[in-house]
């Protein structure tokens, strides 16, 4: 296999399966904050900007 054939093979693989993998990763990252066990962490992050800064 020469360099051009290797490139074309990898390009076809990424165009098909890479798109699927990227889509799945995107959906997981979008859904992650909405999982049931994340409410406590999300609430703490939302209130963080209103807490006093004790460093000075």
N, C-alpha and C positions, 0 to 999 in steps of 0.2 A: 504494500500500500504506500503510495507516495503522499506527500504533504497535502496536495489538493484533494485527494480522495479522503484522507483523514479529516480534513476540514469540513468537507461536504457531509460526511457521515455524522460528525459531531453536531453540525449545524442542523441537520434534519432531526436528530435526537432531541436537541434543546428546543427546537421549534415546536415539537409535539409534547414531549413529556415535561420539558421545562415550563411550558405554559401551564400545564396541569399542576405541577408542584408549586409554582408561584401563586396560582389561584387558591389552592388549598391553604398555603401559608397565610395568605391575605385573610381568608375567611376565619382561620384560627385566631389570628392576631386581633381581628375586629371583634370576635365573639368573646375573647378572653376576659375583658373587664365585666361582662354581663353574666358570668358564671355565678351560681348561687353562693359559693363560699367567699366571694370577693367583696361583699357589701361592706364589711368592717374596714378593709383596706381602702376601698374607694371613699368611704366617708371620712376616714382619717386624712387622706390626701386632699379632699375637698376643704376640710377645716384648717389645714396646715397654714394657709396664707393669712388666716385671721389670728393666729396665735402670736403671743408676744415673743420677741427675740431677746433671750437672756444673755447674749454675748456682749452686750455693751450698751 
